[in-house]
Amino acid sequence: MQTNLQFPNLDTARLTLNTLTIDDNDGLFSIFSDQAVVKFYNIEAFTSKQQSLDLIDFFNQRFKQQEGIRWAIRLKETGELIGTCGFNSFNSKMHNAVIGYEFASDHWGKGYATEALNAIIALVYSDNSPFGELYRIQADTMLGNNASESVLKKLGFKQEGIRRASGFWKNQYHDLTCFGLLKPEFTPR
Ligand SMILES: CC(C)(COP(=O)(O)OP(=O)(O)OC[C@H]1O[C@@H](n2cnc3c(N)ncnc32)[C@H](O)[C@@H]1OP(=O)(O)O)[C@@H](O)C(=O)NCCC(=O)NCCS
């Protein structure tokens, strides 16, 4: 990543992607306190607004430390926070990154995930990416997360295999399906 990197704001047809602030706490809590949203996550649904406040701080610190980035995703029309997405980690030596995302369940099925992820992937695979040279983006999904798999496939990700028992949370081991998207395979939508 560039040193002193400015947070890269993005615009799509229907969405604005920018930084999360503490003013987003109610919106973020509402997303992460929904059982449906965290069903395939390694965390339980939030029960306190301190947890969402801590998460905002975690995301913003990760960007400051140049370890990853998380965008707030807002509807252009109303400004409502409807989700977050970003790169959980960058491995600048290996030229790869791991993508993550979630949306408020009352906004599922409207194409917002595909639209937002297309924009952030286009940014990191562009010639003037602020994150340096990247060649591979990885996503891990839990078996049964068909909506997430559908989004990844629409964006050109290929299913590469299943890593057996590679996750442990909620008191059990989880197989994770590994998806990858290489730079030459990506065509912005
Ligand atoms: C996965 C998620 C981000 C998708 O968001 P979204 O805005 O609804 O995604 P989109 O509308 O862009 O696309 C969803 C696609 O999945 C399909 N889909 C939805 N539910 C599905 C299901 N149960 N089985 C198969 N496909 C499904 C939709 O039909 C759509 O595909 P289409 O455009 O070809 O019809 C959203 O469901 C979510 O936030 N889930 C919880 C968090 C999560 O699991 N994050 C990913 C962790 S790997």
The ligand as a Gaussian input file, in Angstrom:
#p B3LYP/6-31G(d) Opt

LIG

0 1
 C      -24.210000     -12.889000       0.391000
 C      -24.828000     -11.502000       0.380000
 C      -23.740000     -10.476000       0.575000
 C      -25.482000     -11.274000      -0.989000
 O      -25.961000      -9.925000      -1.033000
 P      -27.028000      -9.452000      -2.105000
 O      -26.984000      -7.965000      -2.171000
 O      -28.331000     -10.109000      -1.838000
 O      -26.387000     -10.061000      -3.435000
 P      -26.889000      -9.819000      -4.947000
 O      -28.309000      -9.350000      -4.938000
 O      -25.877000      -8.991000      -5.650000
 O      -26.797000     -11.282000      -5.561000
 C      -27.333000     -12.379000      -4.842000
 C      -27.447000     -13.554000      -5.767000
 O      -27.628000     -14.720000      -4.984000
 C      -28.778000     -15.383000      -5.393000
 N      -29.301000     -16.034000      -4.209000
 C      -29.853000     -15.463000      -3.131000
 N      -30.187000     -16.398000      -2.233000
 C      -29.813000     -17.583000      -2.768000
 C      -29.889000     -18.924000      -2.337000
 N      -30.392000     -19.237000      -1.143000
 N      -29.409000     -19.895000      -3.161000
 C      -28.876000     -19.596000      -4.363000
 N      -28.773000     -18.328000      -4.831000
 C      -29.248000     -17.352000      -4.039000
 C      -29.671000     -14.314000      -5.957000
 O      -30.645000     -14.854000      -6.820000
 C      -28.650000     -13.459000      -6.687000
 O      -28.256000     -14.030000      -7.914000
 P      -28.910000     -13.530000      -9.323000
 O      -28.599000     -12.064000      -9.456000
 O      -28.204000     -14.358000     -10.346000
 O      -30.376000     -13.785000      -9.208000
 C      -25.913000     -11.345000       1.467000
 O      -26.789000     -12.433000       1.371000
 C      -25.345000     -11.295000       2.882000
 O      -25.023000     -10.225000       3.377000
 N      -25.252000     -12.454000       3.545000
 C      -24.767000     -12.516000       4.947000
 C      -23.294000     -12.231000       5.087000
 C      -22.438000     -13.188000       4.277000
 O      -22.742000     -14.373000       4.201000
 N      -21.359000     -12.656000       3.699000
 C      -20.458000     -13.440000       2.877000
 C      -19.537000     -14.265000       3.681000
 S      -18.563000     -15.324000       2.634000

